[in-house]
Amino acid sequence: LPMVDDSFRASLQNGKGENELVCHEESGDSSVLSSGMKAVFVSVGDDPYKLLKNGVAQLAEETGSFLTLDQKKLPPSVDEFGWCTWDAFYSD
């Protein structure tokens, strides 16, 4: 998972060579400099869905900077949505 750390964000991009993956870090402002950042969270397993869910949960716990969907309360306005909107935005 690419990460965001302070003023920088990371993205994974194709490298120049075959089977090459590059971690690109950027702030969006060429005058902002950094000496390093937490850029990528790596996890290994057979089920990509579990890896993603567990990885996001581990990052949320480690960084303390966000909550996962199952930790958030739905706003009251959700009760006014029709079933199509609910399915599109709030179903598993």
C-alpha positions in Angstrom: 0.0 0.0 0.0 1.4 3.4 -0.9 1.3 5.8 2.0 1.0 9.5 2.9 3.5 10.8 5.4 3.6 14.5 6.5 3.7 16.6 3.3 4.5 13.7 1.0 2.6 10.9 -0.7 3.9 7.8 -2.3 2.8 6.0 -5.4 3.9 2.8 -7.1 4.8 3.1 -10.8 6.2 1.0 -13.6 10.0 1.1 -13.7 12.1 1.4 -16.9 13.1 -2.3 -16.9 10.9 -5.4 -17.2 9.3 -6.4 -13.9 10.5 -3.3 -12.2 8.4 -1.4 -9.7 9.4 2.1 -8.5 8.2 4.0 -5.4 7.7 7.6 -6.4 7.5 10.2 -3.5 6.1 13.7 -4.1 4.8 16.7 -2.3 3.3 18.6 -5.2 5.7 21.5 -4.4 9.2 21.4 -5.7 10.4 23.7 -2.8 9.4 21.2 -0.2 12.2 18.8 0.7 12.3 15.6 2.8 15.1 13.4 4.2 12.8 10.4 4.1 9.4 9.0 4.7 7.4 5.9 5.5 6.4 5.2 1.9 5.1 1.6 1.4 3.4 -1.0 3.6 4.1 -4.5 2.4 2.3 -7.7 3.5 2.4 -11.2 2.2 -0.3 -13.8 1.8 -2.7 -15.7 -0.5 -5.9 -13.7 -0.2 -5.5 -10.2 -1.6 -8.8 -9.0 -0.1 -7.7 -10.1 3.5 -4.3 -8.6 2.9 -5.7 -5.2 1.9 -8.3 -5.1 4.8 -5.7 -6.3 7.4 -3.0 -4.0 6.0 -5.3 -0.9 6.2 -6.3 -1.8 9.7 -2.6 -2.2 10.8 -1.7 1.1 9.2 -4.7 2.8 11.0 -3.5 1.4 14.3 0.2 2.2 13.8 -0.3 5.8 12.5 -3.4 6.8 14.4 -4.2 9.2 11.6 -7.4 7.6 10.3 -10.2 5.1 11.1 -11.2 2.1 9.1 -14.8 1.9 7.7 -15.8 -0.6 10.4 -14.7 1.9 13.1 -16.7 4.8 11.7 -20.4 5.6 12.5 -22.7 6.3 9.6 -24.2 9.8 9.5 -28.0 10.1 10.0 -28.3 11.4 6.4 -27.7 7.8 5.2 -31.2 6.9 6.3 -32.5 9.1 3.5 -30.7 7.3 0.8 -32.5 4.9 -1.5 -31.4 1.3 -1.8 -29.3 1.9 -4.9 -27.3 4.6 -3.3 -26.8 2.4 -0.2 -25.6 -0.5 -2.3 -23.3 1.8 -4.3 -21.6 3.4 -1.3 -22.1 1.4 1.9 -22.4 -2.3 1.2 -19.6 -4.8 1.6 
